[in-house]
């Protein structure tokens, strides 16, 4: 009972901090103006930390979204994805999975509240508004969890990011069209060489009319090898979607992460 009370107090404190943030979740800054975002909403992260989490990416792979050097070729694939078959068309990400973004995302994924992951999703919407709108997506769809996963997790991070994108981009959200057919081993526990086979036939389409002839924006929290989003995109395309793009908070380049 004591633990439940402590969790409830933490939830209330986090909710209050989201509306009226008292200090930055990452660095402890307390200047109220630092939490204001461009659209007038509040963030739980200060301006300096938001800038460090989402620095400008000048060169990126056109397919997998990985940050590249100025002399690297990123059209149609890069050193990070060139030898893989990826069924999605492109990736939009807030930043690379490192530094403050990695710290913030790890904290958000294992928090008992949705506040942290929602604040990161809001930052994704703010910083990547133009490339997201350019996709001209008809439907926004989160990568689904298996029902057994939902029993042990407080929430599905992909769902929260997708809900935020739907509200900000004014695009329909579909949460039941794509389902998991089986529970897969968590990707981080699977060797890189087996991650695509681990996701093989892990999805099915329940509501074909919701995706047929539509441009889909598939949403997850992170993308590493691309195996999960690629397999989900393959199923969606086979069922009549005309395009599948991916939006994530972070692009992971270290496959051991």
C-alpha positions in Angstrom: 0.0 0.0 0.0 2.9 2.4 0.8 4.4 1.8 -2.6 1.1 2.6 -4.3 0.8 5.8 -2.3 4.4 6.8 -3.2 3.7 6.1 -6.9 0.5 8.1 -6.8 2.3 11.1 -5.2 5.1 10.8 -7.8 2.4 10.8 -10.6 0.8 13.9 -9.2 4.1 15.7 -8.8 5.1 14.8 -12.4 1.8 15.9 -13.7 2.0 19.3 -11.9 5.6 19.7 -13.1 4.4 19.1 -16.7 1.9 21.9 -16.5 3.9 24.2 -14.2 7.5 22.8 -14.4 9.6 23.8 -11.4 12.9 22.5 -12.6 14.3 20.8 -15.7 14.1 17.0 -15.6 17.7 16.7 -16.8 19.8 19.6 -15.5 17.6 21.2 -12.7 17.3 24.6 -14.3 14.5 26.6 -12.7 14.0 29.7 -14.9 10.3 29.5 -15.8 10.7 31.0 -19.3 13.2 28.2 -20.2 10.4 25.7 -20.3 8.2 27.5 -22.8 8.1 25.9 -26.3 7.4 27.7 -29.6 3.7 26.9 -29.6 3.3 28.3 -26.0 3.1 24.9 -24.3 5.4 23.8 -21.4 8.1 21.2 -21.5 9.7 19.3 -18.6 13.0 20.1 -20.2 14.7 23.5 -20.3 15.7 25.2 -23.6 19.4 24.3 -23.3 18.6 20.6 -22.8 16.1 20.6 -25.6 18.7 22.1 -27.9 21.3 19.5 -26.8 18.8 16.6 -27.3 17.9 17.8 -30.8 20.9 19.5 -32.5 20.6 20.2 -36.2 21.5 17.1 -38.3 23.1 18.5 -41.5 23.7 15.2 -43.2 21.5 12.1 -42.8 20.7 8.9 -44.7 17.6 9.4 -46.8 16.4 5.9 -46.0 17.2 5.1 -42.3 17.7 8.6 -40.9 21.2 7.9 -39.5 23.5 10.9 -39.1 26.3 10.9 -41.6 29.6 12.8 -42.2 29.7 15.5 -44.9 31.3 13.3 -47.4 29.1 10.2 -46.9 26.6 9.2 -49.5 23.1 9.0 -48.0 20.8 8.6 -51.0 19.0 5.3 -51.1 20.9 3.9 -48.1 24.1 4.3 -46.1 26.8 2.4 -44.3 24.3 1.7 -41.5 21.5 0.2 -43.7 22.9 -0.5 -47.2 23.1 -4.3 -46.7 19.6 -4.6 -45.3 16.2 -4.8 -47.0 14.1 -2.1 -45.4 10.5 -1.9 -46.5 9.8 1.7 -45.2 10.5 4.8 -47.4 12.2 7.1 -44.9 12.8 7.9 -41.2 12.2 11.1 -39.3 13.9 11.2 -35.9 14.4 13.8 -33.2 18.1 12.9 -32.9 20.7 10.2 -32.4 20.4 8.0 -29.4 23.3 9.4 -27.3 24.0 12.0 -24.7 21.0 13.8 -23.1 18.5 12.3 -25.6 19.5 8.8 -24.6 19.3 9.8 -20.9 15.9 11.4 -21.3 14.5 8.5 -23.4 15.7 5.8 -21.0 14.1 7.7 -18.1 10.9 8.2 -20.1 10.4 4.6 -21.2 10.7 3.3 -17.6 8.8 6.0 -15.9 5.5 5.2 -14.2 3.9 8.3 -15.9 3.5 9.3 -19.5 4.7 12.8 -18.9 8.3 12.3 -20.0 7.7 10.4 -23.2 4.9 12.9 -24.1 7.3 15.8 -23.6 9.8 14.2 -26.0 7.0 13.6 -28.5 6.1 17.3 -28.3 9.7 18.2 -29.0 9.7 15.9 -32.0 6.7 17.6 -33.3 8.2 21.1 -32.8 11.7 20.4 -34.2 10.7 18.1 -37.1 7.4 19.8 -38.1 8.4 20.5 -41.7 9.8 17.0 -42.6 6.8 15.4 -40.9 4.3 17.5 -42.8 6.1 16.9 -46.1 5.4 13.2 -45.8 1.7 13.9 -46.4 0.6 11.0 -44.3 -3.0 9.9 -44.3 -2.9 7.8 -41.2 -0.6 7.7 -38.1 -0.1 4.3 -36.5 2.0 3.2 -33.5 4.0 -0.1 -33.6 1.7 -2.3 -31.5 2.6 -4.2 -28.4 1.6 -7.8 -27.9 -1.2 -8.1 -25.3 1.1 -9.9 -22.9 3.5 -7.0 -23.0 0.6 -4.6 -22.1 0.1 -6.6 -18.8 3.6 -5.8 -17.6 4.2 -2.3 -19.0 2.6 1.0 -17.7 2.2 2.2 -21.3 3.3 1.7 -24.9 5.7 4.6 -25.6 5.0 4.3 -29.4 1.3 4.9 -28.7 2.0 8.1 -26.8 4.3 9.4 -29.5 1.7 8.5 -32.1 -1.1 10.2 -30.2 0.9 13.4 -29.9 1.8 13.4 -33.6 -1.8 12.8 -34.6 -3.0 15.8 -32.5 -0.2 18.1 -33.7 -0.3 17.1 -37.4 -4.1 16.9 -37.5 -4.0 13.4 -39.0 -6.2 10.4 -38.1 -4.8 7.9 -35.5 -5.3 4.2 -36.1 -4.5 2.0 -33.1 -6.3 -1.2 -34.0 -5.5 -1.7 -37.7 -2.1 -3.3 -37.1 -1.7 -6.0 -34.5 1.1 -8.3 -33.3 0.5 -12.0 -34.1 3.0 -13.3 -31.6 5.2 -12.1 -28.7 8.8 -11.6 -29.9 12.0 -11.6 -27.9 13.0 -8.0 -27.1 15.3 -6.9 -29.9 18.1 -5.7 -27.6 18.4 -9.3 -26.3 18.7 -10.7 -29.9 22.0 -10.8 -31.8 22.0 -8.2 -34.6 22.2 -11.0 -37.3 18.9 -12.4 -36.0 16.9 -9.3 -35.4 15.1 -9.4 -38.8 14.2 -13.1 -38.4 13.0 -12.4 -34.8 10.3 -10.0 -36.3 9.3 -12.1 -39.2 5.5 -12.5 -39.5 5.1 -10.8 -36.1 2.3 -8.5 -37.4 -1.0 -8.7 -39.2 -3.6 -6.2 -40.4 -7.0 -6.4 -38.6 -8.7 -3.5 -40.4 -7.6 -3.5 -44.0 -10.0 -0.6 -45.1 -8.1 1.7 -42.7 -4.8 1.3 -44.5 -5.7 0.4 -48.1 -4.6 3.2 -50.5 -3.2 5.2 -47.6 0.2 6.7 -46.8 1.1 5.4 -43.4 3.3 7.1 -40.8 4.5 4.3 -38.5 5.6 5.5 -35.1 8.0 3.9 -32.5 10.2 5.3 -29.8 13.6 4.2 -31.2 14.9 2.6 -34.4 18.1 0.5 -34.4 18.5 -2.0 -37.2 15.0 -1.1 -38.5 13.9 -4.7 -38.3 10.6 -4.1 -36.4 9.4 -1.1 -38.5 10.5 -2.8 -41.7 8.5 -5.9 -41.0 5.5 -3.9 -40.0 5.8 -1.8 -43.1 6.1 -4.9 -45.3 2.8 -6.2 -43.9 1.1 -2.8 -44.4 2.3 -2.5 -48.0 1.2 -6.0 -48.8 -2.3 -5.1 -47.5 -2.6 -2.1 -49.7 -0.8 0.8 -48.1 0.8 3.0 -50.8 3.7 4.2 -48.7 5.2 3.7 -45.2 7.3 6.3 -43.5 8.7 6.0 -39.9 8.9 8.6 -37.1 10.8 7.9 -33.9 12.3 9.8 -31.0 15.8 8.5 -31.5 17.9 6.7 -34.1 20.2 4.2 -32.5 23.6 3.6 -34.2 25.1 1.4 -31.6 23.5 -2.0 -32.1 24.5 -3.1 -28.6 22.2 -0.4 -27.1 
